[in-house]
């Protein structure tokens, strides 16, 4: 019996698991080479950023190959999810697309660190080891199919991030940021782990495919569930467990009221690290949260319809509060990284609105309206499109902040006065990124918000509260215009102070070409939506069989 199980495990690993885990294995190989380079000192001859970049490009190539297989007519990659590593991980078009986003983003981040000079040659192996390690955790989050992998992926992504936040030695702000990140992160992880243990203990499984089914069994047919003392206690414990798990996600996503670490950490950490945390961790966390929520709703029983509807409305209210708080708090900021931190909080609220719309639409589908299943997939499509645009516009804002810092040695908005005429490529690029963050046409941010708001409009037919959240989202879009415009007004309508550092930034330099490379996709995604939209639609449809 043991030999049979071992043979089956080895066959599964050789045929599917190793191939599907190729991107993670490539990044792991890069970490091993970086550590060996530090140990054997051959990093003096091979720059560590080249090792990290080659490993990332290899991972991207492997991910692209699997993504291509998942999108062609092949019985092995049909339109459904299948598991590997004994059910701990799942693979489908959704996983493949998000992994592709993350690895493409990692390539851009690595290029930025080379251009900005952070880290230096001595600290390079350590920094890139942490960066690749965090990325492996995020890739695991995208395909997690078990509560064990949920915690493992989140912690693998989080622990290296704590170190990167305070990576610049001798900076009091950086050390303070790292300490706050560690303390708050450990607290959130503890709450989440306790919730996972309760959830797995009450349901007797950590497998996503079984969670929803066993929840339906626990709730029964809905009649007398709360009058039976034993079952009522179990249900209340289960709800508490789900809330505690969501606390961990709320911390990762900087959702109010678990946002308090974000401004201090982003201000104290290098802009390069802030850009990485603001995009990669959000993409991975939203991918995992979407999969987990759908697992909780997998049974599709009418007994749980009201529970799901209440959950969707609660998520929508939290999303509206998060977006409003982030935009209002950004008004008074004088530091560019701190402003972008509050902007990140606001955009987490917008993306959370798509998740709320999906949950509400799914509750209506469970109620008997089968047509709402397709509209649920549209909500996930909007979320994926928004993440694709967010990759470029938020990374662009943080990378330009880092490049300006290298020129004027400041990250205060007041010190940006008159830069529009001395460094036009930087300021035009910043303008494209900020206007896209607002959601103005014809930029990609407009299409992303339009898709999310359309899903909220559809969800309003299930419950009117979604229309109220849609109105709040639209109002927040208008409000955000003012503080983003303040940055551009400082750049273009204020004169450069006498004695201030003169900035000369050629457009055809390597850094200038990088700004163009990050900014151009924002324009393209606002004009030609077909490529990314079609890929996002196919990926979303897999989640709604």
N, C-alpha and C positions, 0 to 999 in steps of 0.2 A: 504493500500500500504506500509506504513512504517513498519507495523508488518510483512508483507511478506518479505520485504528486511532484517529486523532484524533477522527473523527466518532463512533465507537463509545464512546470514553471520555467525550466530552461528553454523549452521549445517556444513558449510564449515570449520570453525575453529576447531570444535571438530573432524571432520573426517580426515582432511588432515593437516591443518596448524600447529596445536600443535605437531603432530607427526613429521613432517618434520623440525620443528624448535626446536626439542628436544635438539640437541647439544648446541644451543644458550641459551636455557632455563636452561640447566645443568650448564653452566658457569655462568649464572646470579645468580643461586642459590648459587654457590660458592662465588660470590662477596658479596651476602647478608650475608652469614655466616661469611666471613672475617670481614665485617663491624660490625656485631653483636659481634664477638669475640673481636674486638678492643673496642667496647662500653661497653660490659659486663665483659671484662677482662678474659674470659675463654680461650683466646689464650695462657695464661700462662700454661695451662694444655694440650691443643691440639696445637701442632706447626702449624703455619699458612701454611707452605709448604705442610702439610698433607691435609689440607682442599682444597688447590688449586689443589693438585695432584688427590685427590679423585674426585673432580668436573670435572677435565680434563679427567680422566679415564672413568667417567660416560658418558661424552660427546662423547668420542671416541667410547665407546660401542654402544651408540645410533646411531652414524654416521655409524659405521660398519654394524649395523643391516639394516639400510636403504640402504646402499651400496650393501649389499647382495640381498635385495629385488629388487633393480634396475638392478641387473645383472642376475636374474633368469627369467624364463618364467612366467610372471604374467601379466594379462591384465591391472592391475592397474599401472604397471611400464613398459609400452611398450617403444619402441625405439623412443621416442620423449620427448620434454619438456612439462611440464604442470605447471600451476601457482597456487599459494596459497596466502593467505592474500590479497584477492581481486585483484590479478594480480601484486602486488608490488614485489613479489619474484617468482623465477622460480626454478624448480627442474628437474634435469635429471642426467644421469650417469656422465656427466662432472662435475657438481656441487658436486655430491657425492664423486667423486674421489679427487678433490682438497680439500674439507673439511676434508677428511680422512688424506691427506698429512699434512695439517695445524695442526690438533689435535695430530697426531703422533709427529710432530716437537715440539709442545708445551710440550708434556710429556718429551722429551729429554732436553728441555730448563729448565724445572722445576728441573729435576734431576741434571743438571749442577749447578744451583744456590745453591742447597743443598751442593754439593761437594765443591764448591768454597767459600762458606760462604758469598756470596753477594746475598741478603741482610742479615743483622744480625737479631736476634730474635725481637728486638724492632721495626725495620722498615719493618719486613716481611709482616704484613697485608696490609700496604700501597702499597708496591711494587707488591705483588701478585694481589691486586685489580686492579692496573693499567695494569698488564700483562694480566689478564683475560679480562679486558675491551677492550684492544686493540685487543685481539683475537676474541671477539664477533664482532667487527667492520669488521675484515677480513673475518669472516664467512659470514657476510651479503654481503660483496663485491662479494663473489663467486656466490651468487644466485640472485643478484640484477636484477630486470626486469623493473625498472622504473628509470627515471633520479633523482627522489627524493631519492630513495634508493642508487643511486650512490654516491650522495653527503653525505648522512647520514652515509653510510658505511665507506667512506674514512675518514670523520672527526672523527667518533668513533674510527677508528684505529689510527689516527694521534695524537689526543689530549693527550691520555695517553702516547704515545711515546715521546712527548715533555718532559713530567715530568720524564720519566725513563732515558732520556739522561743525565739529571742533578741530578740524584737521590742521588749520593754520596755527602753528605753535606761537605762543607769546602774545596772542590777542585775547584780551580779557572778555570781549564780547563773544568771541567764538567759543571759549571755554564755558562761559555762562550758558550759551545756547545749547551746547552739547549736554551739559548737566541737566538742564530743564527737559531736554528731549528724552534723555535716559530715564529720569524720574517719572515723568508723566507717561512715557511709553511703557515702562515696566508696570505701572499701575493699571493702564488700559489692558495690557497683555494678561495680567492676573485676573481681571474681571472677565475677560473674554475666555480664558482657559477654564474658569469655573463654570461659565455658561455652557461651554462645549462639553464639559464633563457631565453636567446636569442633563443636557440634551441627549448625549449618547447613552447615559445611564437610564433615562426615562424611556427611551425608544428602543434600547437594546441593540443599536447599530449606529455606525458613523457613516455608512454608505449613503450617498445622496439619493440613489435610486430607491432606497427603502424608507427614507425619512418621511416623505409625504404620505406614503401608504400607511405607515404605522401611526402617523398623526391622525389619519382618518379613522383608524381602528380605535384609537384612544377616545376620540370625540364621539364615536358611534354614529347614530343617525340624528344626533342633536337633541333628542327628546330625553329629558331627565338627566342630561350629562352633569349639570351643575347642582342638581338636587341629590345626587349620589355622593356622599361625603368623600369616599375614596377616590372616585373619578374626578370630582371637583378639585381635590388637592393635587392630583396628578396634572390636571390641565393648568392650574395656576402655576405650578412648578415649571411646566413646559413653557408657558408664556414668559415667565421670569427668565428662563434659560435663553430664549430667543432674544429678549431685550438685552441681556448681558453680552451675547455674541454681537449684537448690533452696536453696542458701545465700542467694541474693538474696531469695527469698521468705521464708526463715526470719528474716532480719533485719527485713523489712517487717512480719512477723507477731509479732515479739518471741518467737520460739520458742527454747527452750534448745538450744544454748549461745550463741545470738546475741541474747540478751535484754538484755545488760549495759548498753546505752544507755538503756533504757526508764525505770528509776527516776530517774536523774539528769536526764534531759530533761524528764520529766513534772513533777518537783519544781521545776525552774528555769523552765519555761515557764508562762505564765498558764494558769489552769484551763480557760479557754475554748479555748485551743489544745490542751491535753491531751485535752479531750473530743472535739475534732475528730479528732485523730490516733488516738485509741483506738478510734473507731468507723469512720470513713470509710475509713481506710487498710486496716483489717482486712476490711471488706466488699468493697472493690475487689480486694484481694489474694486473698481466698478465691475470688471469682468467677473471676478469671484463672487461679488455680492449678487449680481444678476443670476448667476448659476445657482447660488444657494437659495435665493428667494424662489426661483422656479422649482427647486427641489422640494421646498416646503409646501408648494402649491401643486405638487405632482399628482396627488390623488384625485383632485378635481371633484370632491364631493360637495353637495349642496349644504351639508351640515357645517362646513367651514366657510361658506360664502361670505357671511357677515363678518367673520374674523378677518378674512383677506381684505374685504372692503375697508374695514376699520384700519387695518395695517397700511393700506395704500393711502388713505386720507391722512393718517398720522405722518407718513413719510413725506407727503406733499406739503403739509404744514411746516415740518422741520426744514424742508427745502426752501420754502418761501422765507422763513425766518433767517436761514443761513444766507441766502442771496441778499436780503435787505440789510442785514447786519454788516456783511462784508462790504457792500457798496457805501453805506453810511460811514463806516469806520475809516474807509479809504480817503474821505474828504480831507481830514486834518493831517494827513501824513506828509512829512517833509523829506523823508528818506525814500529813495526809489525802490529799494528792495522791500521795505516795509509796506509801501503802497501795493507792490505786486503780490505781497503775501495776503493782504486783505482782498485783493482782486482774485487770488486763488480760492479763497473761502467763498466769495460770491459765485464763482464759476462752478464750484462743487455743488452749490445750491441749484444752479441751472441743470446740471447733469442729473442731480437727484430727482428733479422734476420728471425727467424721462422715466426713471425707475418707478416713481409714484404712478404715472400714467399707465405703465405696463401692469402694475399690480391691480389697479382699479379695473382696467380692461379685462384682465384675466378673471377677476371676480365676476364680471358680467358674463364672460364666456361660460364659466361654471354654472351660472344661473340659467343657461340654455341658449344663449345667443352665440351660435358657432361662428358667425361672421366677425365677432370681436377678436378671434384668434389671430387673424391676419393683421388687424389694427395693433394688437399687442406686439407683433413682430416689427411693425413700423416704429414703435416707440424705441425698441432696441436698435433699429437701424439708425434712428436719429441720434441715439447715444453714441454709437460707433462713429458716425460721421463727425459728430462734435469732437470726439476724442482725437480723430485724425487731424482736424483743423487746429485743435488746442495744442497738439504736438508742436506745430510750427509757430503759432502766434505767441504762445507763452515762452517757448524756448527762445524765440527771436527776441522777445522783450528782455529776458534775463541775459542772453548772450550780448546784446548791444549794451546793456548796463555794465557788464564785465569789461567790454572793450572801451567804453567811455571812462570807466574807472582807471584803466591802464594809462589813459591819456591825461586826465585831470586829477587823478589820485583822490577822487571824492565820489560818493554815491548820493550826495544831497541834491535834491531837485533844484535848489537855488543856484547851485554851481553849474547847472546846465545852461545858464543864460547865454544867448548868442551863439550856441553851438550849431544852430541850423545853417549858418553861413560858412562856418569854418570846417565842419565835417558833415556835408550834406548827405552822404551815403548812409551814415549812421542815423541821422535824424529822419530821413525819408523812410528808412527801414523801421525805425521805432514808430513812426506815424502809421505805417501799414499794419504793424502788429497791434497797436493800441486801438485803431479804428475797427479792426477785426474783432478785438476783445469786446468792444461796444456792441458789435453786430450790425455794422453799417454795410449796405450793398455798395459795390459788387464783390465784397470780400467773403472768404470762406466762413467767417464767424456768423455772417447773416444767414447763410444756408443752414448751418448747424442749429442755430436758434430757431429758425423757421420750422425745421423738422421736429424739434422738441415741442415747440408751442402747438404744432399741428396735432401731435399725439395727445397733448393736454386738452385740446379742443374736442377730440374724439372721446376722450375719457369723460368729458363733461356730460355726455349723453347717458353715462352710467350713474354718475353722481355730480350734482351741480358744483360741489366744492372745487372740482378741477378747473372750472371756468374762473372761479375766484383766484385760484393760484396762477392761472394763465394771466389774469389782469395784473397781479402782483409782479409776475415775471416781466411783463411788458413795461410796467412802471419802473422797475429796476434797471431795465435797459436804458431808459431815458436818463435816470439818475446817474448811471455810470459814465455817461458822456462827459459830465462836467469835470470830474477829477482826472480823467484821461486827457481831456483838452487842456487842462492846466499845465501838464508836462510839456505838451507841444507849444503852448503859448509861451512858456519860459524859454524854450529853445529858439523860437522864431520871432517873437515880438519884443524880446528884451535884449538890450545891447550887452555885449561882452564887457564885464567890468575891467576898468583900467588895472593893469598889472596881472590880470588873470593869465593862466597858462594858455598859450596859443596852440590850437590843435590842428595838425595837418594829417589828414587821413585819406590817402589815395584810394579811389574807388577800385582800382585794378590791383590793389595789394591782395595778399592771400586772405587777410581779415575782411577786406571789402567784398571779395568774391563770396566769402562765407555768408556775409549779411545778405547778399543778393540771393544766394542759394536757399537761405532760410525764408526769405520774404516772398520769393516768387511763387512757391506753392500756395500761399495764402490767396494770392490773386487767382491762380489757376483753379483752386477749389471753390472759388466763388463764381467762376464763369462756366467751367466744365465740370458738372457734378456727376456725370454718368459713370466714370470708372470706379471711383470710391463708393458711390451710392449703390451701384450694382453689387459690388463685393460685400458691402455692409448688409444689403438686403438678403443675399444668399446666406451669409453667416447668421443673420438673425432668424431666418426661417427654420434653420436646423433646430433651434431651441423650442419650436412650437409645432410638434408633429401632429 
